[in-house]
Structure formats: C-alpha cells, structure tokens
C-alpha cells in the first residue's frame, strides 16, 4: 500500500536533553549531577516540558520512581512552584484514573500511586494527603448510577492501587496519630475487600504480604458483619478518646503553672 | 488533618480543554479580584490519543471566599465556540500546598 514512511517525532534539542537526563542518565549515582543539570536549564522555557516528563514515571523503570520524587523535592528549594505543580498533577492523574477507569491506563495509574508514596517519603506531601487519597479510592463513585462502570463488582484494580501506595510509604505510619489513622483505614479497607467477594489469588497473596508487613497482629475479618462490628467499636472508642482528650486538656490547663517548665 | 476552615486552595475542574487562561481569569476577576494570593492554570489537551480538561488552582486569602467561589462556579456551565457545554466542578485541592513566596533565585 502506498503510504508515506512513518515520520518520527523531532524534538527540540532542549527537550531531547531533558529526556536524556531523566530517562537514560538518571540513576542512584548520577542523581546529584542530574539535579544540577536540571537547575541550569532555562526554567521559564522548560518548566512545562519538565512537568510533563516528571509525570511520565510510568515510562521509566518502576524501581526508579523514588529518584523522580527525590528530584522533585530537590528542585522545590529553588522552584517551589514546580514541585507544587508536580504534586497537584499526580493527584489529578489519580483522580482522573478513577473517573475514567480505563484498562489501558492501569500501568500508569500504578506508577502514579507509587510516585505519590515516594513524594510522601521525601516529605513533600503530608500524611493527610495520603489518607485522603486512600479513602477517595475506597469510595469514589459509590452510591452513584455509574458505580458499576467506575468500580465493577469483580474489578480489583482499586485494591491494587491501595496496596501499591501502602507498600511504598505505609511503614512510616507506625507511630502516633498516623499509626491510628492507618489502623482505622485498614479496617475500612477490609470492608471494601470483603465487598468484592472471592479475590484472585495474586491479589490475595499481595494483601497477605501487606498486612504481614504493616500490621502482623491485625485481625483479618472474614465477613462484612464482623468488620461492621469492628467499625462500630472503633467509632465508640474514638468517641471516648475524644471526650477523654477534651477533659484531659481542661485538666492540663488547670495544672499549667506547675508543668510549664517541663515543656 | 486540616479542617475545612483552614483550607483555602481550590481546584476548578472540567473546564474546556481550549479555554484560555485570560478568558477564565477575566470571569474570576470580575468577582474575586484581589481576594486570592496565587493561581495556576493547567491547560487541557484534545488529541486522538488523549483528552483532558483544563484546570485552575487558586489560593484564596480568606476561607470564606472559597464558599462564595464554590457557590458561583460549582456547576457553572461554560459554552465554548463550538457550542459544547462544560459543567465545572469546584473542590478543595487535594494538596493544600502553595509555592512559598520567598522561593529564592537559583544561583546554580
């Protein structure tokens, strides 16, 4: 058939250079160098393209996503606007993935979950952003007419997304309020898992690994009724803690003169 | 976790992919001029491979302005020149981070 030869995309030299730095030069040993080279770029001109490339984490190696997160944090010192945009863009991608739920986007969606987790590890997003995202994944589209399209009963992809995020940064939620937040989330997560019925084996094994890794002593509930009872109990517990805390704060205020030196 | 009272960064989603920054800012400034600290417009795309909406992030000075903004723009229907309607969504931005004002110039 008569068809013109496929024309390969010609990129401006600066774009080619950015791609070379990010997609072929970047590794653990070269990251300092890459960061320095990126800082030397003419920023006003390159920023939109850089943002585009940073969001292409799914094109690179999965094991290198933390390097892109590290670069984001490194660049934030000088180009905070850029780092803010990276975070907004990742969160938008995650949200968009939930809205479209396209099969072809799965690899990319997993890469973005990993990226978000790594951005948390590099202290560029707060735990509240991570937990908001986790809950968003559990509930998005539920209770609407589109539920069966957005999260079909036999579709386990959202479980995969949550596993990926928690595998990446869940081990940091081991103390204090973030520990309690994860404990709480994992019960809600269990409820979601049970609502899916029988799981494919690979997902079940990954879940077992995840729980063993993060909360080896946590009960895995086997029925929705059990998990609902646990949620009721949790809410009651949280309620008493809140009232105790309110009382406790009053208590501290009364004692303030004596405890001031301790703080 | 930040309560809704502290949240001032908002995202306006589902804008037409070809709307321009000046066009949307003109509409916003008509009501909210001087009431925000920062905004960032992200243009959408419309190609065979991928379609995406435009978005606008905006950081208000007062949390109350967020509510007025949402009342006005949430569900607001924009019509582009081809007659396609775009119904916008206003939400708190999932990440409340905004660029630091003092972001220093890179000495490189």
HADDOCK unambig.tbl for C-alpha pairs under 7 A between the chains (distance, minus, plus):
assign (segid A and resid 39 and name CA) (segid B and resid 108 and name CA) 6.32 0.50 0.50
assign (segid A and resid 40 and name CA) (segid B and resid 108 and name CA) 6.24 0.50 0.50
assign (segid A and resid 77 and name CA) (segid B and resid 103 and name CA) 6.85 0.50 0.50
assign (segid A and resid 78 and name CA) (segid B and resid 103 and name CA) 5.82 0.50 0.50
assign (segid A and resid 78 and name CA) (segid B and resid 104 and name CA) 5.67 0.50 0.50
assign (segid A and resid 78 and name CA) (segid B and resid 105 and name CA) 6.22 0.50 0.50
assign (segid A and resid 78 and name CA) (segid B and resid 106 and name CA) 5.51 0.50 0.50
assign (segid A and resid 79 and name CA) (segid B and resid 103 and name CA) 6.58 0.50 0.50
assign (segid A and resid 80 and name CA) (segid B and resid 99 and name CA) 5.06 0.50 0.50
assign (segid A and resid 80 and name CA) (segid B and resid 100 and name CA) 6.39 0.50 0.50
assign (segid A and resid 80 and name CA) (segid B and resid 103 and name CA) 6.29 0.50 0.50
assign (segid A and resid 81 and name CA) (segid B and resid 99 and name CA) 4.77 0.50 0.50
assign (segid A and resid 84 and name CA) (segid B and resid 97 and name CA) 6.47 0.50 0.50
assign (segid A and resid 84 and name CA) (segid B and resid 98 and name CA) 6.26 0.50 0.50
assign (segid A and resid 84 and name CA) (segid B and resid 99 and name CA) 6.24 0.50 0.50
assign (segid A and resid 88 and name CA) (segid B and resid 95 and name CA) 6.47 0.50 0.50
assign (segid A and resid 128 and name CA) (segid B and resid 1 and name CA) 5.67 0.50 0.50
assign (segid A and resid 129 and name CA) (segid B and resid 94 and name CA) 6.44 0.50 0.50
assign (segid A and resid 129 and name CA) (segid B and resid 95 and name CA) 6.15 0.50 0.50
